[in-house]
Structures are given as C-alpha cells and as structure tokens.
Amino acid sequence: MDILLLGIYAFFVWLIFIKLKWLPWNITSQVIVVTIPIIALTTLILLLNIFAPSSSDVRAMNYVIPIVPRVTGQVTEVPIEPNRPIKKGDVLFKMDPEPFEAAVKLAESNLEEAKVALVTAEAGQRGLEFELKNAQAQKAALVAQMELSQKRVNQFTTLAGAGAGRGADLESAQAQLASYQSQIVGAEAVESQVKQKLGALTATGELDTVAKAKTKIAQSEAALRSAKYDLEGCVHTAPADGRVANLALRPGVRATQFATMPVMSFIEDKDQWLLAFFRQNELRYVEPGNEAEIFLETYPGKIIKCKVDSILWATAQGQMPINGNLPNTLPVSMPEQRIAVRLLVNPEDKELFLAAGARGAGAIFTEHGTFTHILRKVFLRVSTKTDWFVLKLH
C-alpha cells in the first residue's frame, strides 16, 4: 500500500513539475518533493499503528478434545470417517460389551444376595425382640403367681400356728411357691440372654448383622452402578458438533483408558476462538466492543467484520514457576511476546466456516483518530486481494 501511495504521489509530482511545469524543478523543489513523502508516511504509519493497530497474525483456533475411552476393551465398530461433520451424540466407536455385561450380572447377583441376607438379619432381630417380650411377659405372670402363692403360704402358716389348718396344705403351698421362684429364675435367665444378644445394637437401633447387611447392599449397589457405567462406556459418542482428525482407530484394536493414549482427536465446531496478536504498545486504546476487520487466506478478497471481545493480558513470560528454584535468567534477553486479542465475528458472518488453524491479518479500529480508519480499511482491502495470487514454482 505504501508503494501505491508513493506511485500516486510520484504521478502528481511528474504532472506538476515535468509535464505541466507549473513549478520549477530545481534543487529546492527536489528536496521538498523527497522530504514530504518521508515525513507524511512516517506520521501516517505512527498514527495508524496507534489509532488503528494492525496484526499480521490472526488465527482461527478450535477446542480439540482428546478422545480417551472410559474403559479398556476391544474395539468392534468405528462408524465414522475422519474430517466429516459429526453431530453431538453420534457414535464414534463401540467396544466389545461382553466382559462388562458379565460384570453387571455379577453385581446384580451380589446385590440380590445382600438383600436376602438383610431380610434374614431383620427377621432374626424381630425374632429376638419377640422372644424378649415373651420372656418378660412370662416373668410378669410368674411374679404375680408367686406373690399369690406367697400370700397362701402366709395364710396356711397362720392357720397352722392356731391349730386350725392342716400341715399338708402348708407344705403344698410352700412347694408351689418354690416352683414359681424357680420358674422366675429361668425366665430371668432367658431374658438376660436375649438382652445380651440385643445389646449389640448400633447407633441406629439395629443389630450388627442387620447393619452389616445394609452396608453390603450399599456396596453392591455402588458396584452395580460402576459396572453399568463401564458398560455404557463401551459406546463412545461425540461430545459436541464437530469432526474427528487423525483417526487411526479400527475394529480389532484394543483401546485403553490411559489419558496419555487418546484414540482420536475431536475438533469442536462451536466456541471457536479468533485471536489477533499485537505488540504490547499497540493496545493502549483498544477496548472491548471496538470494531475490527480481518481477512483470512482461505477466503481471498473477503473482509470479515468482527468485534473485540477481550484482551488476554497474559503471556508465558509473565508466569513465574512456583518451586524452590531461582528464576533462570538467560544471558540474552528473550524477545517480547505479543498480546492476544480475542475477536467475535459479527452476526452477518457468523455462519462462515473458519477452518481450525486458518491464518490471516486484520486491524482494530479504536475510538480515537477515526480519520485514519478509512486509510487502514483501504490497506486491508488491497492486502486481501493479493491472496488470490499463489506464487510458487513447484
């Protein structure tokens, strides 16, 4: 563009001084003619880079998801092709489900056994509680009979002392009292044994066997959920709309669940990042919401309208490693890293396909120095026209 401006300026110089000879062509005019474009171009470039900064490094970047199986198994089906559009939920690959189905059946069997054990333990607890109530009722009845027998013994003793009663009746009453006392001792022994068994209750008021059975059920249910989760992992689906790259997975391959060994890379279509990289002193007036224009080599001659979303005020040079080592200062200073500005494509170009890794250039138009914006836009439109030309000899 600078060459174009100089060409236009040279034409007018030739027209005024040589062709029409409106002004004399001497040393003074020659110095002025040479000095004016130098000063003008220098001033113009400085103002453009401040009020409408440009970037020769604009990139379209997508989220890339490494696809790692949840489980390790034998791949049985890969129904997709690389670099083809895929919808969210489409099957990426399937694995042999037989070992995982067996694990589910085993977990279901263990759960049923645990439930039966719980029923048995709860029945045992109810039996002990019933036995305790029965022993306590029997003891209460014996105590009442013993008290009545004690009264009869006292009555027969009084009558025998007065000579009005028979000794045989007294002996019979005493024997009956002794029998009741013996039965009460037996009932108390049974009650004590049952209470001792029930004394092992947990904080929830359950027998230890019941608590263990419930714990076993919880463990079996967790194992069943885990087995079903692994079984569902035999069918891996697309996490979003996108496409698969570097697909090397084929039926018969044993896929592993190690995070460092993905079986394919999934490139999302949505939530794309469009980044323009600027020198750090070019961003003094750039703010979110500023108008921006870019062009990509994949679309020669097309200007894509954008808005500034945010400035990523961070580079790798600003990261201090948190460890016990002192920062390593190299003998030669590192080059200044550029600051990335995230751009959002305007609605009119929202459906435009931007390939991941597409490169181009662009500019941001700040709220200052608006008189320079038109010139920057002209520069962009002229520059994008050159992308039509493919200059190579092989």
Secondary structure by P-SEA (a helix, b strand, c coil): caaaaaaaaaaaaaacccccccccccaaaaaaaaaaaaaaaaaaaaaaaacbbbbcbbbbbbbbbbccccccccccccccccccccccccccccccaaaaaaaaaaaaaaaaaaaaaaaaaaaaaaaaaaaaaaaaaaaaaaaaaaaaaaaaaaaaaaaaaaccccaaaaaaaaaaaaaaaaaaaaaaaaaaaaaaaacccccccccaaaaaaaaaaaaaaaaaaaaaaaaaaccccccccccccccccccccccccccccccbbbbbccbbbbbbbbcccccccccccccccccccccccbbbbbbbcccccccccccccccccccccccccccbbbbbbbbbbccccccccccccccccccccccccccaaaaaaaaaaaaaaacccccccc
